[in-house]
């Protein structure tokens, strides 16, 4: 069993929304959506790799001045709220740069509507630094890893091995 299998099993135990086995699209409005803390993101490419709906991408060049490779952000209106990016960031990288935020809060803060399907035209991701990064207005309301404190010693060893190989 590998680290991603542990993440999937543990998320299922916590009754997190079912994640598709293949790349898919959003089918219902999630209770929570992900945002990456662009100041903590060291663009390793792990969360885009594991996102089941492929809604995470690198910010456009020059978005964050002074950074060569730009951090990632999701197109939150396509997010299914599966928590995989949160767990991958926290457990496979130790960066802990991804948090989940209540969809109602995001709608109020950003003045948008999060629907049960992705928008017809994908929205370019933005840094949202003033809201969802350290020091931002709502960072303290985000939820991080649910798995870390529940892990067994055997699971910790699997993650440690995969981090070294990764």
C-alpha positions in Angstrom: 0.0 0.0 0.0 1.3 3.4 -1.0 0.8 6.8 0.6 -1.9 7.9 -1.8 -3.8 4.7 -1.0 -3.6 5.5 2.7 -4.9 9.0 2.0 -7.8 7.7 -0.1 -8.7 5.1 2.6 -8.5 7.6 5.5 -10.5 10.2 3.6 -13.2 7.6 3.0 -13.3 6.8 6.7 -13.8 10.5 7.5 -16.7 10.5 5.0 -15.0 13.1 2.8 -16.8 13.3 -0.6 -16.0 10.3 -2.9 -13.1 10.9 -5.2 -13.4 9.6 -8.7 -10.9 6.9 -9.9 -10.4 8.8 -13.1 -10.1 12.4 -14.0 -13.6 13.8 -14.0 -15.7 16.9 -13.5 -17.7 18.3 -10.6 -21.2 17.0 -10.3 -22.5 18.7 -7.1 -21.8 21.8 -5.1 -19.1 21.1 -2.5 -19.5 22.2 1.1 -15.8 23.3 1.1 -13.3 24.3 -1.6 -9.5 24.4 -1.5 -7.2 27.4 -1.6 -3.4 27.3 -1.6 -1.4 29.6 0.6 0.8 31.1 -2.2 3.4 32.2 0.4 3.8 28.7 1.7 3.6 26.9 -1.6 7.0 25.7 -2.9 5.7 24.6 -6.3 6.6 20.9 -6.1 3.7 19.9 -8.5 2.3 17.2 -6.1 -1.2 18.6 -5.7 -1.9 19.1 -9.4 -0.7 15.6 -10.0 -3.2 14.1 -7.6 -6.2 16.4 -8.2 -9.0 14.1 -9.5 -10.6 17.0 -11.5 -7.4 18.7 -12.6 -8.4 22.1 -11.3 -5.0 23.0 -9.8 -2.5 24.8 -11.9 0.6 27.1 -11.7 -0.2 30.8 -11.5 0.6 32.7 -14.7 4.2 33.9 -15.0 4.8 37.2 -13.1 1.8 36.8 -10.8 4.0 36.7 -7.8 6.9 39.1 -8.5 10.3 37.9 -7.4 9.4 34.2 -7.8 10.7 32.2 -10.7 8.4 29.2 -10.7 5.0 30.5 -9.6 3.1 28.8 -6.8 -0.1 26.8 -7.6 -3.7 27.7 -7.0 -6.9 25.9 -7.9 -9.8 27.0 -10.0 -12.0 26.8 -6.9 -15.3 26.9 -8.9 -14.2 23.5 -10.3 -13.1 22.1 -6.9 -15.1 19.0 -5.6 -14.0 19.4 -2.0 -12.3 16.0 -1.8 -9.4 17.1 0.5 -6.8 15.2 -1.5 -4.7 18.3 -2.2 -4.8 19.2 1.5 -3.6 15.7 2.5 -1.0 15.4 -0.3 0.5 18.8 0.6 0.5 18.1 4.4 1.6 14.5 4.3 3.7 14.0 1.1 5.5 17.4 1.2 5.3 18.8 4.8 4.5 22.2 3.2 1.0 22.3 4.6 0.1 25.1 2.2 -3.5 24.0 1.3 -6.6 24.6 3.4 -10.3 24.0 2.8 -12.8 26.8 3.2 -16.6 26.8 3.6 -18.2 27.4 0.2 -20.6 30.0 1.6 -17.7 32.0 3.1 -15.9 31.9 -0.2 -19.0 33.1 -2.0 -19.4 36.0 0.4 -15.8 37.0 0.4 -15.2 36.8 -3.3 -18.7 37.8 -4.5 -19.1 34.7 -6.6 -21.4 31.7 -6.9 -20.1 28.2 -6.5 -22.4 25.9 -8.4 -22.9 22.2 -8.9 -21.0 22.2 -12.2 -17.8 23.9 -13.3 -18.3 27.2 -15.1 -18.6 27.1 -18.9 -15.4 29.2 -19.2 -12.7 28.2 -16.7 -11.6 31.1 -14.5 -7.8 31.9 -14.3 -6.6 31.1 -10.8 -5.6 34.1 -8.7 -3.3 34.2 -5.7 -6.0 35.4 -3.2 -3.1 36.2 -0.9 -5.0 38.8 1.1 -7.7 36.3 2.0 -6.2 32.8 2.2 -2.5 33.1 2.8 -0.7 33.5 6.2 -1.7 36.9 7.5 -4.7 36.9 5.3 -8.2 37.8 6.6 -9.5 34.2 6.5 -6.5 31.9 6.8 -7.5 31.0 10.3 -10.8 29.6 9.1 -9.3 27.1 6.8 -9.2 23.4 7.6 -6.0 21.5 7.1 -5.1 17.8 7.3 -7.5 15.5 8.9 -5.4 12.4 8.6 -2.1 13.4 10.2 -3.1 12.9 13.9 -4.9 9.6 13.1 -2.0 7.9 11.3 -0.5 4.7 12.6 3.2 4.2 13.0 3.2 1.9 10.0 1.5 4.6 7.9 4.0 7.2 9.1 6.9 5.0 7.9 5.2 4.6 4.5 4.9 8.4 4.1 8.5 8.9 5.3 9.8 6.4 2.7 7.8 8.0 -0.1 9.0 11.5 0.8 12.6 10.4 0.6 12.0 8.8 -2.8 9.8 11.6 -4.0 
